[in-house]
Amino acid sequence: MSKNAKLLYCILGSIVLALLNSPMLSYAKLGIFTGGYGGNIFGELLFLIANILSLIGFIFLILFSLILIINNINLKEK
């Protein structure tokens, strides 16, 4: 598998992590607990972990995208 394909798979995984805070998944997380997740310690932990993973996903998305761009710049052709 080429280096570019591996980076594209990493970018795809980062996108999935970054989408953890999308409104559709937020409603799904809220629907797990009756009355909201604010009164349940597991719900608050789930909310915190989802936010942290989403932040990590955004950071990885930027990082892997920059690495992919840098790897594909051919400076010798100019």
Jmol script that loads the backbone (N, CA, C; Angstrom):
load data "model"
ATOM      1  N   MET A   1       0.847  -1.171   0.000  1.00  0.00           N
ATOM      2  CA  MET A   1       0.000   0.000   0.000  1.00  0.00           C
ATOM      3  C   MET A   1       0.896   1.239   0.000  1.00  0.00           C
ATOM      4  N   SER A   2       0.568   2.183  -0.853  1.00  0.00           N
ATOM      5  CA  SER A   2       1.411   3.366  -0.972  1.00  0.00           C
ATOM      6  C   SER A   2       1.237   4.286   0.230  1.00  0.00           C
ATOM      7  N   LYS A   3       2.200   5.172   0.364  1.00  0.00           N
ATOM      8  CA  LYS A   3       2.173   6.113   1.481  1.00  0.00           C
ATOM      9  C   LYS A   3       0.968   7.047   1.382  1.00  0.00           C
ATOM     10  N   ASN A   4       0.595   7.426   0.159  1.00  0.00           N
ATOM     11  CA  ASN A   4      -0.557   8.313  -0.021  1.00  0.00           C
ATOM     12  C   ASN A   4      -1.858   7.631   0.385  1.00  0.00           C
ATOM     13  N   ALA A   5      -1.984   6.345   0.079  1.00  0.00           N
ATOM     14  CA  ALA A   5      -3.207   5.618   0.455  1.00  0.00           C
ATOM     15  C   ALA A   5      -3.316   5.512   1.978  1.00  0.00           C
ATOM     16  N   LYS A   6      -2.199   5.268   2.636  1.00  0.00           N
ATOM     17  CA  LYS A   6      -2.219   5.205   4.096  1.00  0.00           C
ATOM     18  C   LYS A   6      -2.620   6.545   4.693  1.00  0.00           C
ATOM     19  N   LEU A   7      -2.107   7.630   4.136  1.00  0.00           N
ATOM     20  CA  LEU A   7      -2.474   8.952   4.639  1.00  0.00           C
ATOM     21  C   LEU A   7      -3.940   9.267   4.381  1.00  0.00           C
ATOM     22  N   LEU A   8      -4.466   8.807   3.253  1.00  0.00           N
ATOM     23  CA  LEU A   8      -5.888   9.024   2.979  1.00  0.00           C
ATOM     24  C   LEU A   8      -6.764   8.251   3.960  1.00  0.00           C
ATOM     25  N   TYR A   9      -6.356   7.039   4.333  1.00  0.00           N
ATOM     26  CA  TYR A   9      -7.095   6.288   5.347  1.00  0.00           C
ATOM     27  C   TYR A   9      -7.022   6.991   6.706  1.00  0.00           C
ATOM     28  N   CYS A  10      -5.884   7.559   7.028  1.00  0.00           N
ATOM     29  CA  CYS A  10      -5.753   8.324   8.275  1.00  0.00           C
ATOM     30  C   CYS A  10      -6.651   9.552   8.252  1.00  0.00           C
ATOM     31  N   ILE A  11      -6.733  10.215   7.108  1.00  0.00           N
ATOM     32  CA  ILE A  11      -7.604  11.382   6.980  1.00  0.00           C
ATOM     33  C   ILE A  11      -9.064  10.966   7.128  1.00  0.00           C
ATOM     34  N   LEU A  12      -9.446   9.842   6.543  1.00  0.00           N
ATOM     35  CA  LEU A  12     -10.818   9.348   6.673  1.00  0.00           C
ATOM     36  C   LEU A  12     -11.158   9.043   8.133  1.00  0.00           C
ATOM     37  N   GLY A  13     -10.254   8.410   8.842  1.00  0.00           N
ATOM     38  CA  GLY A  13     -10.469   8.144  10.266  1.00  0.00           C
ATOM     39  C   GLY A  13     -10.566   9.416  11.080  1.00  0.00           C
ATOM     40  N   SER A  14      -9.768  10.415  10.729  1.00  0.00           N
ATOM     41  CA  SER A  14      -9.822  11.698  11.421  1.00  0.00           C
ATOM     42  C   SER A  14     -11.150  12.402  11.182  1.00  0.00           C
ATOM     43  N   ILE A  15     -11.687  12.273   9.973  1.00  0.00           N
ATOM     44  CA  ILE A  15     -12.985  12.873   9.668  1.00  0.00           C
ATOM     45  C   ILE A  15     -14.072  12.224  10.517  1.00  0.00           C
ATOM     46  N   VAL A  16     -14.011  10.917  10.672  1.00  0.00           N
ATOM     47  CA  VAL A  16     -15.005  10.219  11.498  1.00  0.00           C
ATOM     48  C   VAL A  16     -14.912  10.692  12.946  1.00  0.00           C
ATOM     49  N   LEU A  17     -13.705  10.842  13.464  1.00  0.00           N
ATOM     50  CA  LEU A  17     -13.548  11.353  14.826  1.00  0.00           C
ATOM     51  C   LEU A  17     -14.042  12.791  14.946  1.00  0.00           C
ATOM     52  N   ALA A  18     -13.753  13.601  13.939  1.00  0.00           N
ATOM     53  CA  ALA A  18     -14.160  15.004  13.995  1.00  0.00           C
ATOM     54  C   ALA A  18     -15.676  15.150  13.931  1.00  0.00           C
ATOM     55  N   LEU A  19     -16.366  14.199  13.328  1.00  0.00           N
ATOM     56  CA  LEU A  19     -17.821  14.277  13.209  1.00  0.00           C
ATOM     57  C   LEU A  19     -18.557  13.804  14.458  1.00  0.00           C
ATOM     58  N   LEU A  20     -17.831  13.472  15.517  1.00  0.00           N
ATOM     59  CA  LEU A  20     -18.493  13.044  16.747  1.00  0.00           C
ATOM     60  C   LEU A  20     -19.365  14.146  17.342  1.00  0.00           C
ATOM     61  N   ASN A  21     -19.071  15.392  17.046  1.00  0.00           N
ATOM     62  CA  ASN A  21     -19.873  16.498  17.573  1.00  0.00           C
ATOM     63  C   ASN A  21     -20.890  17.008  16.579  1.00  0.00           C
ATOM     64  N   SER A  22     -21.196  16.231  15.558  1.00  0.00           N
ATOM     65  CA  SER A  22     -22.232  16.651  14.619  1.00  0.00           C
ATOM     66  C   SER A  22     -23.590  16.601  15.327  1.00  0.00           C
ATOM     67  N   PRO A  23     -24.546  17.420  14.886  1.00  0.00           N
ATOM     68  CA  PRO A  23     -25.853  17.459  15.565  1.00  0.00           C
ATOM     69  C   PRO A  23     -26.569  16.112  15.578  1.00  0.00           C
ATOM     70  N   MET A  24     -26.421  15.320  14.520  1.00  0.00           N
ATOM     71  CA  MET A  24     -27.101  14.031  14.475  1.00  0.00           C
ATOM     72  C   MET A  24     -26.602  13.110  15.593  1.00  0.00           C
ATOM     73  N   LEU A  25     -25.300  13.062  15.796  1.00  0.00           N
ATOM     74  CA  LEU A  25     -24.765  12.209  16.851  1.00  0.00           C
ATOM     75  C   LEU A  25     -24.998  12.805  18.228  1.00  0.00           C
ATOM     76  N   SER A  26     -25.102  14.118  18.336  1.00  0.00           N
ATOM     77  CA  SER A  26     -25.403  14.734  19.624  1.00  0.00           C
ATOM     78  C   SER A  26     -26.794  14.340  20.090  1.00  0.00           C
ATOM     79  N   TYR A  27     -27.754  14.332  19.169  1.00  0.00           N
ATOM     80  CA  TYR A  27     -29.103  13.902  19.531  1.00  0.00           C
ATOM     81  C   TYR A  27     -29.122  12.420  19.886  1.00  0.00           C
ATOM     82  N   ALA A  28     -28.312  11.633  19.226  1.00  0.00           N
ATOM     83  CA  ALA A  28     -28.247  10.203  19.544  1.00  0.00           C
ATOM     84  C   ALA A  28     -27.665   9.992  20.936  1.00  0.00           C
ATOM     85  N   LYS A  29     -26.620  10.758  21.283  1.00  0.00           N
ATOM     86  CA  LYS A  29     -26.050  10.655  22.628  1.00  0.00           C
ATOM     87  C   LYS A  29     -27.055  11.102  23.678  1.00  0.00           C
ATOM     88  N   LEU A  30     -27.827  12.134  23.368  1.00  0.00           N
ATOM     89  CA  LEU A  30     -28.819  12.640  24.307  1.00  0.00           C
ATOM     90  C   LEU A  30     -29.958  11.647  24.483  1.00  0.00           C
ATOM     91  N   GLY A  31     -30.305  10.917  23.433  1.00  0.00           N
ATOM     92  CA  GLY A  31     -31.400   9.965  23.491  1.00  0.00           C
ATOM     93  C   GLY A  31     -31.085   8.706  24.274  1.00  0.00           C
ATOM     94  N   ILE A  32     -29.825   8.454  24.564  1.00  0.00           N
ATOM     95  CA  ILE A  32     -29.456   7.259  25.321  1.00  0.00           C
ATOM     96  C   ILE A  32     -30.002   7.348  26.748  1.00  0.00           C
ATOM     97  N   PHE A  33     -29.967   8.525  27.318  1.00  0.00           N
ATOM     98  CA  PHE A  33     -30.350   8.709  28.714  1.00  0.00           C
ATOM     99  C   PHE A  33     -31.696   9.411  28.791  1.00  0.00           C
ATOM    100  N   THR A  34     -32.571   8.905  29.639  1.00  0.00           N
ATOM    101  CA  THR A  34     -33.870   9.546  29.814  1.00  0.00           C
ATOM    102  C   THR A  34     -33.692  10.821  30.636  1.00  0.00           C
ATOM    103  N   GLY A  35     -34.262  11.894  30.172  1.00  0.00           N
ATOM    104  CA  GLY A  35     -34.146  13.165  30.884  1.00  0.00           C
ATOM    105  C   GLY A  35     -32.840  13.890  30.639  1.00  0.00           C
ATOM    106  N   GLY A  36     -32.054  13.433  29.689  1.00  0.00           N
ATOM    107  CA  GLY A  36     -30.775  14.082  29.386  1.00  0.00           C
ATOM    108  C   GLY A  36     -29.623  13.405  30.100  1.00  0.00           C
ATOM    109  N   TYR A  37     -28.435  13.720  29.696  1.00  0.00           N
ATOM    110  CA  TYR A  37     -27.264  13.060  30.278  1.00  0.00           C
ATOM    111  C   TYR A  37     -26.619  13.894  31.364  1.00  0.00           C
ATOM    112  N   GLY A  38     -27.209  15.019  31.739  1.00  0.00           N
ATOM    113  CA  GLY A  38     -26.619  15.871  32.767  1.00  0.00           C
ATOM    114  C   GLY A  38     -26.700  15.280  34.161  1.00  0.00           C
ATOM    115  N   GLY A  39     -27.702  14.467  34.436  1.00  0.00           N
ATOM    116  CA  GLY A  39     -27.856  13.913  35.776  1.00  0.00           C
ATOM    117  C   GLY A  39     -27.138  12.598  35.977  1.00  0.00           C
ATOM    118  N   ASN A  40     -26.511  12.081  34.944  1.00  0.00           N
ATOM    119  CA  ASN A  40     -25.848  10.791  35.020  1.00  0.00           C
ATOM    120  C   ASN A  40     -24.352  10.987  34.811  1.00  0.00           C
ATOM    121  N   ILE A  41     -23.544  10.430  35.694  1.00  0.00           N
ATOM    122  CA  ILE A  41     -22.091  10.596  35.588  1.00  0.00           C
ATOM    123  C   ILE A  41     -21.552   9.934  34.323  1.00  0.00           C
ATOM    124  N   PHE A  42     -22.154   8.794  33.920  1.00  0.00           N
ATOM    125  CA  PHE A  42     -21.720   8.139  32.696  1.00  0.00           C
ATOM    126  C   PHE A  42     -22.033   9.020  31.478  1.00  0.00           C
ATOM    127  N   GLY A  43     -23.152   9.717  31.517  1.00  0.00           N
ATOM    128  CA  GLY A  43     -23.516  10.614  30.424  1.00  0.00           C
ATOM    129  C   GLY A  43     -22.567  11.789  30.303  1.00  0.00           C
ATOM    130  N   GLU A  44     -22.181  12.337  31.433  1.00  0.00           N
ATOM    131  CA  GLU A  44     -21.225  13.454  31.410  1.00  0.00           C
ATOM    132  C   GLU A  44     -19.855  12.984  30.927  1.00  0.00           C
ATOM    133  N   LEU A  45     -19.451  11.776  31.333  1.00  0.00           N
ATOM    134  CA  LEU A  45     -18.190  11.221  30.847  1.00  0.00           C
ATOM    135  C   LEU A  45     -18.241  10.964  29.346  1.00  0.00           C
ATOM    136  N   LEU A  46     -19.360  10.442  28.876  1.00  0.00           N
ATOM    137  CA  LEU A  46     -19.538  10.206  27.445  1.00  0.00           C
ATOM    138  C   LEU A  46     -19.433  11.513  26.666  1.00  0.00           C
ATOM    139  N   PHE A  47     -20.063  12.559  27.168  1.00  0.00           N
ATOM    140  CA  PHE A  47     -20.023  13.872  26.529  1.00  0.00           C
ATOM    141  C   PHE A  47     -18.595  14.419  26.497  1.00  0.00           C
ATOM    142  N   LEU A  48     -17.874  14.303  27.611  1.00  0.00           N
ATOM    143  CA  LEU A  48     -16.497  14.800  27.696  1.00  0.00           C
ATOM    144  C   LEU A  48     -15.570  14.022  26.768  1.00  0.00           C
ATOM    145  N   ILE A  49     -15.695  12.703  26.761  1.00  0.00           N
ATOM    146  CA  ILE A  49     -14.834  11.880  25.908  1.00  0.00           C
ATOM    147  C   ILE A  49     -15.111  12.140  24.431  1.00  0.00           C
ATOM    148  N   ALA A  50     -16.386  12.323  24.072  1.00  0.00           N
ATOM    149  CA  ALA A  50     -16.730  12.611  22.678  1.00  0.00           C
ATOM    150  C   ALA A  50     -16.149  13.958  22.253  1.00  0.00           C
ATOM    151  N   ASN A  51     -16.171  14.949  23.132  1.00  0.00           N
ATOM    152  CA  ASN A  51     -15.587  16.253  22.806  1.00  0.00           C
ATOM    153  C   ASN A  51     -14.076  16.171  22.637  1.00  0.00           C
ATOM    154  N   ILE A  52     -13.421  15.425  23.505  1.00  0.00           N
ATOM    155  CA  ILE A  52     -11.965  15.288  23.407  1.00  0.00           C
ATOM    156  C   ILE A  52     -11.584  14.536  22.131  1.00  0.00           C
ATOM    157  N   LEU A  53     -12.294  13.452  21.817  1.00  0.00           N
ATOM    158  CA  LEU A  53     -12.004  12.692  20.594  1.00  0.00           C
ATOM    159  C   LEU A  53     -12.275  13.524  19.342  1.00  0.00           C
ATOM    160  N   SER A  54     -13.286  14.368  19.390  1.00  0.00           N
ATOM    161  CA  SER A  54     -13.575  15.229  18.252  1.00  0.00           C
ATOM    162  C   SER A  54     -12.449  16.252  18.048  1.00  0.00           C
ATOM    163  N   LEU A  55     -11.948  16.812  19.128  1.00  0.00           N
ATOM    164  CA  LEU A  55     -10.822  17.748  19.035  1.00  0.00           C
ATOM    165  C   LEU A  55      -9.589  17.051  18.472  1.00  0.00           C
ATOM    166  N   ILE A  56      -9.304  15.847  18.946  1.00  0.00           N
ATOM    167  CA  ILE A  56      -8.166  15.080  18.436  1.00  0.00           C
ATOM    168  C   ILE A  56      -8.363  14.778  16.953  1.00  0.00           C
ATOM    169  N   GLY A  57      -9.596  14.483  16.548  1.00  0.00           N
ATOM    170  CA  GLY A  57      -9.891  14.220  15.143  1.00  0.00           C
ATOM    171  C   GLY A  57      -9.607  15.426  14.271  1.00  0.00           C
ATOM    172  N   PHE A  58      -9.999  16.625  14.737  1.00  0.00           N
ATOM    173  CA  PHE A  58      -9.716  17.835  13.973  1.00  0.00           C
ATOM    174  C   PHE A  58      -8.214  18.098  13.869  1.00  0.00           C
ATOM    175  N   ILE A  59      -7.497  17.881  14.953  1.00  0.00           N
ATOM    176  CA  ILE A  59      -6.045  18.088  14.928  1.00  0.00           C
ATOM    177  C   ILE A  59      -5.382  17.101  13.967  1.00  0.00           C
ATOM    178  N   PHE A  60      -5.779  15.821  14.039  1.00  0.00           N
ATOM    179  CA  PHE A  60      -5.224  14.816  13.128  1.00  0.00           C
ATOM    180  C   PHE A  60      -5.591  15.106  11.676  1.00  0.00           C
ATOM    181  N   LEU A  61      -6.799  15.595  11.447  1.00  0.00           N
ATOM    182  CA  LEU A  61      -7.226  15.922  10.084  1.00  0.00           C
ATOM    183  C   LEU A  61      -6.333  17.002   9.481  1.00  0.00           C
ATOM    184  N   ILE A  62      -6.049  18.027  10.241  1.00  0.00           N
ATOM    185  CA  ILE A  62      -5.163  19.093   9.758  1.00  0.00           C
ATOM    186  C   ILE A  62      -3.749  18.559   9.556  1.00  0.00           C
ATOM    187  N   LEU A  63      -3.259  17.786  10.510  1.00  0.00           N
ATOM    188  CA  LEU A  63      -1.895  17.271  10.447  1.00  0.00           C
ATOM    189  C   LEU A  63      -1.693  16.328   9.258  1.00  0.00           C
ATOM    190  N   PHE A  64      -2.591  15.350   9.083  1.00  0.00           N
ATOM    191  CA  PHE A  64      -2.437  14.396   7.991  1.00  0.00           C
ATOM    192  C   PHE A  64      -2.648  15.046   6.632  1.00  0.00           C
ATOM    193  N   SER A  65      -3.528  16.042   6.566  1.00  0.00           N
ATOM    194  CA  SER A  65      -3.713  16.754   5.305  1.00  0.00           C
ATOM    195  C   SER A  65      -2.456  17.513   4.917  1.00  0.00           C
ATOM    196  N   LEU A  66      -1.833  18.173   5.883  1.00  0.00           N
ATOM    197  CA  LEU A  66      -0.584  18.882   5.596  1.00  0.00           C
ATOM    198  C   LEU A  66       0.526  17.915   5.186  1.00  0.00           C
ATOM    199  N   ILE A  67       0.618  16.779   5.848  1.00  0.00           N
ATOM    200  CA  ILE A  67       1.634  15.782   5.487  1.00  0.00           C
ATOM    201  C   ILE A  67       1.405  15.273   4.068  1.00  0.00           C
ATOM    202  N   LEU A  68       0.140  15.021   3.708  1.00  0.00           N
ATOM    203  CA  LEU A  68      -0.170  14.550   2.359  1.00  0.00           C
ATOM    204  C   LEU A  68       0.192  15.602   1.311  1.00  0.00           C
ATOM    205  N   ILE A  69      -0.100  16.852   1.598  1.00  0.00           N
ATOM    206  CA  ILE A  69       0.233  17.933   0.659  1.00  0.00           C
ATOM    207  C   ILE A  69       1.743  18.066   0.516  1.00  0.00           C
ATOM    208  N   ILE A  70       2.459  18.036   1.623  1.00  0.00           N
ATOM    209  CA  ILE A  70       3.921  18.190   1.586  1.00  0.00           C
ATOM    210  C   ILE A  70       4.568  17.026   0.846  1.00  0.00           C
ATOM    211  N   ASN A  71       4.060  15.815   1.041  1.00  0.00           N
ATOM    212  CA  ASN A  71       4.631  14.648   0.355  1.00  0.00           C
ATOM    213  C   ASN A  71       4.407  14.685  -1.150  1.00  0.00           C
ATOM    214  N   ASN A  72       3.375  15.352  -1.596  1.00  0.00           N
ATOM    215  CA  ASN A  72       3.059  15.354  -3.026  1.00  0.00           C
ATOM    216  C   ASN A  72       3.545  16.594  -3.764  1.00  0.00           C
ATOM    217  N   ILE A  73       4.248  17.480  -3.089  1.00  0.00           N
ATOM    218  CA  ILE A  73       4.836  18.639  -3.759  1.00  0.00           C
ATOM    219  C   ILE A  73       6.140  18.179  -4.418  1.00  0.00           C
ATOM    220  N   ASN A  74       6.216  18.387  -5.715  1.00  0.00           N
ATOM    221  CA  ASN A  74       7.446  18.029  -6.445  1.00  0.00           C
ATOM    222  C   ASN A  74       8.214  19.315  -6.738  1.00  0.00           C
ATOM    223  N   LEU A  75       9.210  19.575  -5.939  1.00  0.00           N
ATOM    224  CA  LEU A  75      10.014  20.792  -6.120  1.00  0.00           C
ATOM    225  C   LEU A  75      11.056  20.616  -7.226  1.00  0.00           C
ATOM    226  N   LYS A  76      11.386  19.400  -7.588  1.00  0.00           N
ATOM    227  CA  LYS A  76      12.406  19.147  -8.591  1.00  0.00           C
ATOM    228  C   LYS A  76      11.909  19.403 -10.005  1.00  0.00           C
ATOM    229  N   GLU A  77      10.603  19.383 -10.209  1.00  0.00           N
ATOM    230  CA  GLU A  77      10.053  19.599 -11.550  1.00  0.00           C
ATOM    231  C   GLU A  77      10.111  21.056 -11.970  1.00  0.00           C
ATOM    232  N   LYS A  78      10.224  21.974 -11.033  1.00  0.00           N
ATOM    233  CA  LYS A  78      10.235  23.401 -11.381  1.00  0.00           C
ATOM    234  C   LYS A  78      11.565  23.876 -11.769  1.00  0.00           C
TER     235      LYS A  78
END
end "model"
wireframe off; spacefill off
backbone 0.3
color backbone group
